[in-house]
Amino acid sequence: MDVFFTYLLVSSTTPLFLWKERRTLAILHIPVIAAMWGIFLTYINFDLGLIGHFLFGVSFVVNVVIAHLTIYHVFAKPFFTKKMRDIRNY
């Protein structure tokens, strides 16, 4: 649970990193973060049973996918685009 909470704090900053390059992806990520916080707070305060575990897992997986897309668009894509441009100009 501590790892999830740490990941939740880190993933909450993802839209800030995306805002300049990929504004639409950042805006689409905000409801997922809000849902994740809501599910987390509900999960801590109440016993939701199987549905709670399912929602908790789904929100986590969706956020991991969005975070990896963010890393790709912000860091990997510009790096490989620059490398391909350098290779073509060589």
C-alpha positions as CSV (number, residue, x, y, z in Angstrom):
1,M,0.0,0.0,0.0
2,D,2.9,2.4,0.7
3,V,4.3,1.8,-2.8
4,F,0.9,2.6,-4.3
5,F,0.6,5.8,-2.3
6,T,4.1,6.8,-3.4
7,Y,3.2,6.1,-7.0
8,L,0.0,8.0,-6.6
9,L,1.9,11.1,-5.4
10,V,4.3,10.8,-8.3
11,S,1.7,10.2,-10.9
12,S,-0.3,13.2,-9.7
13,T,2.5,15.4,-11.1
14,T,2.4,13.8,-14.5
15,P,0.1,16.4,-16.1
16,L,2.6,19.1,-15.0
17,F,5.3,17.4,-17.1
18,L,3.0,16.9,-20.1
19,W,1.4,20.4,-20.1
20,K,3.9,22.0,-22.4
21,E,4.3,19.2,-25.0
22,R,1.1,17.2,-24.9
23,R,-1.7,19.3,-23.4
24,T,-4.5,17.0,-24.5
25,L,-2.9,14.0,-22.9
26,A,-2.4,16.0,-19.7
27,I,-6.1,17.0,-19.6
28,L,-7.1,13.4,-20.2
29,H,-4.9,12.2,-17.4
30,I,-6.5,14.5,-14.8
31,P,-9.8,12.5,-14.4
32,V,-7.8,9.3,-14.0
33,I,-5.8,10.8,-11.2
34,A,-9.0,12.1,-9.5
35,A,-10.6,8.6,-9.8
36,M,-7.4,7.0,-8.4
37,W,-7.4,9.4,-5.4
38,G,-11.1,8.7,-4.9
39,I,-10.7,5.0,-5.0
40,F,-7.7,5.1,-2.7
41,L,-9.5,7.2,-0.1
42,T,-12.6,5.0,-0.3
43,Y,-10.4,1.9,-0.1
44,I,-8.7,3.1,3.1
45,N,-12.0,4.1,4.8
46,F,-14.4,1.3,3.8
47,D,-14.2,-2.4,2.9
48,L,-15.4,-2.5,-0.7
49,G,-14.8,-6.2,-1.2
50,L,-14.1,-7.6,-4.6
51,I,-15.4,-4.5,-6.5
52,G,-13.0,-2.3,-4.5
53,H,-10.1,-4.5,-5.3
54,F,-11.1,-4.6,-9.0
55,L,-11.5,-0.8,-9.2
56,F,-8.2,-0.3,-7.3
57,G,-6.3,-2.5,-9.7
58,V,-7.9,-1.1,-12.9
59,S,-7.2,2.5,-11.9
60,F,-3.6,1.6,-11.1
61,V,-3.1,-0.2,-14.4
62,V,-4.7,2.7,-16.4
63,N,-2.5,5.2,-14.6
64,V,0.6,3.1,-15.2
65,V,-0.2,3.0,-19.0
66,I,-0.7,6.7,-19.1
67,A,2.5,7.4,-17.2
68,H,4.5,5.2,-19.6
69,L,2.9,7.0,-22.6
70,T,4.0,10.2,-21.0
71,I,7.6,9.0,-20.6
72,Y,7.6,7.9,-24.2
73,H,6.2,11.2,-25.6
74,V,8.3,13.5,-23.4
75,F,11.7,11.7,-23.3
76,A,12.0,8.7,-25.7
77,K,10.3,10.1,-28.9
78,P,12.3,13.3,-29.1
79,F,15.5,11.3,-28.4
80,F,14.9,8.8,-31.2
81,T,13.6,11.5,-33.6
82,K,16.8,13.4,-33.1
83,K,18.9,10.2,-33.6
84,M,17.1,9.3,-36.8
85,R,17.5,12.9,-38.1
86,D,21.2,12.7,-37.4
87,I,21.5,9.3,-39.2
88,R,19.7,10.7,-42.3
89,N,21.9,13.8,-42.4
90,Y,25.0,11.7,-42.1
